[in-house]
Amino acid sequence: ALPEPIEVLVRDGRLERLDLMPLSDEDVATLLATALGGPVDSGTTEQLCAASQGNPMLVRELVNGGLESGALVEQQGLWIWEGAFAAPRLRDLVDARLRRLSPDERAGVEVLAVGAPLPVDVAEGVVGDKILAALDDAGLVDTRREGGRTQVRLSHPLYSEVLRATMSPLRRRTLHRELARKFVGTHELSFGDVLR
């Protein structure tokens, strides 16, 4: 969302808004190599492409946060990511997006951050169908058909990364237990479900 003074300028036609398409994975790889001044490990590039979804601002925040935290390191001339994507500015960006949620909606995104992808019946059972619908309306949920099931996850992978990194171990444990009970109680378990 644009700050109100900027939004007024756009609305009045005194400022032009230009919406940019996400960068391709190849463009993100080039941007990373240029910004870091050397080659980047292919697994690290894949992680950063997936986490940023081609958003140059998020690429910048991830790289800066990784350098500051020591998670992004150069080893024998190759840049490698070791650790979580939980840089302070990144947390602030995600918190700004999630701050508008009600306590029940916040609990719902925490469930999805810990358990996703979740079969829709399990997600509805833990989160509640009305809360899940509200999160979907807010653009925070992505639903797609995978392996014969409708799966639900948060719409951006960084939401999950930041929420998991900032959640207490006790909260994560509570959510894991709740999800396990709901899986067993409402869902025919596949081999993958049992492993999870």
C-alpha positions, 0 to 999 in steps of 0.5 A: 500500500502507498503512503497516503500523501503519495496516494493523493499525488497518484490520484490527482494525476501529479504522479504516475504509478508504474507497476513492475512485473517480477524479475525472472529467476535468471534476472534474480541470479544476475542481480545476486551475482552483480550485487555480491561481486561473484558467483552464487551457489545454485541452491542459494539462488533457488532459495532466494528466487523462491523467497523473493518471488522476483521482487527486487526490494525483497532480494535486496532485503534478503541479501542485506539481512543475510550479510548482516546476520552472517547467514550469507557467506562467501566460501572459496569464492562462492556465495552460500546461504546458511540459516533462516531468512529472518533479517530485522527489516524483513520482519518489519515488512512482514509485520506491517502486512500482518499487523492488520489481522485480528487475533484469530486471523493471526493465529490462522496464519501461524498455523499455516506457517507451521503446517503448510501445505495443508489439505483444505479440510485440515486447515478449515478444521484447525483455523476455521472456515470463516477465518480461512476465507477472510485470509483468502480475501485478504490475499494471504492464502494460496490454494491449489490442487496438488496430488489429488488434494486441495492444498492451502499455504500462505501466499508468500513464502517469506510470511512463513519464514518470518513467522516461524523464526519469530514464533516461540518454541512453545507456540510451535510445539502447540501448533504441531500437536493441534495439527497432528490431532486434526490430521488423525481425526479428520483426514485419511493419512497418506505415507507423507502425512505420517512422516510429517 
